[in-house]
Amino acid sequence: MRRSKNERQAAERAGRRAESWAALYLRLKGYRILEMRYKTKYGEVDIVAMRGKAVVFIEVKQRKTLAATIGSVGYQAEQRIMDAAEVFLTRFSKTLAQDYAIRFDVIYVIGRWKIHHMRDAFRGY
């Protein structure tokens, strides 16, 4: 089913709002945000952050209910995120990948403000 232009724009605004909430949540938890919406020709990562000795690549999804989050990040999305992460690590510093743990998290924004953070949601390295 195709969405109208207004529906697509509303979904885009909701997604950006969810990313902003997720970034605020991460900052309050002691993460340092390195990049927001990091794009490559291979894929995109919503948030790249550091905490301690970990570089964390984070996918943000906004859903109405927690039940609706199940399966929202599938195999193709994981591959896209891992490909973009590889470009990020190669581009910014090879030592980053050697000296830091690499982790892939998913943050679900439920409704407009409730946050569910899945640490180490999938493995890539």
N, C-alpha and C positions, 0 to 999 in steps of 0.2 A: 504494500500500500504506500503510495507516494504522499509525502507531507507537503502541505502548501508552504509558500514562502514565509508566511507569518509563523507557522508552526516550526519551521526550521530555524527562524530567527529567535523564537522563544526558547527553543532547545539549546541554541548556541549561548544565549544569555544565561540560562540556567547552568550550563556547563562551566562557563567562565566564573560565575558566582561560586559554584562548588569548588573550583580550583582555588579561588581566593580564600574561602573558608578553610580548605585543606592546608594551604600555605600558612595561614595564621595559626592553625592548630599545631602544625609542625614547629613553627617558631616558638610557640609557648612550651613545647616539649623539648626544646633545646637543639633543634635542627638548624643548620645554616642553609638557606636556599641558595643554590648555585645558579640554577636556570629555571625559568618557567616556560612551558610550551617549547621545548627544545626540538627543532625540526631538522630532519635530514631528508635526503631523497629516498631513504629506506624506511623511514617511519618517524614517529614523534613520541616524545616522553612528556607527560604533563608537568612533572616537577622532578628536578634533580637536586638532591640535598645531601648534606654531610652531617653526621653525628658521630663524635668520637673518631674511631678508626674505620668508619663505614661510609661508603658512597652508596646512596640509596636512590634508585630510579622508581618513581611513583606514578602509577596510573590512578586517575581520579574518575569516579563514576557517580553520577547523581541519579538516585532512584526514589520512587515514592515510598517503598516499603523495603525492609531488610530482605524479605522473601524474594523480591524482584531482583536482588543483586546476584542471586545464584546463577552462575553461568554467563554473567555479563562480560567477563574477561576470558575469552576463549583462546585456543591455541594460536590462531592467526594474530591476535592482538599481542599475545606474549612474544611471538617471533618478531613482530614489528618493534616492540619496546626493546627487546634484546639487541636487534640490529642497530637501532638508534643509540643504545647504550655503548655498543662497541665503537661506533663513530665518535661519540663523545669522549670515551676513554683514549682513543687513538689521537684525537685532535688536541686534547688538553694536556695529557701527560701519560706517558706509558708507565711512569712510576706510580701513578694513582692506582692503576690496576694491580700493581705488584705490592704496594705498601698498605693498601686498604682493602677491607672486605667489601665485596660487591653484593648488594641485596636488591631484590625486586619486591616492592610493596604495592598494595592496592588500598586506596582510601575510598570508602563509600560515604557519600553524603546522603543521608536518609531524610526525605522531605526537604525542608529548607535549611536545616541547621544541625541535625544529629550526625555525629561522625563515628564511623566504624573503621578502625585502622587494622588491616591485615598485614602484619609484618611477615616478610619472607614468604609471600604468597605463591611465588613460583621460583624455580631455579634455572639459571642460565649459564653459570660459570662453575 
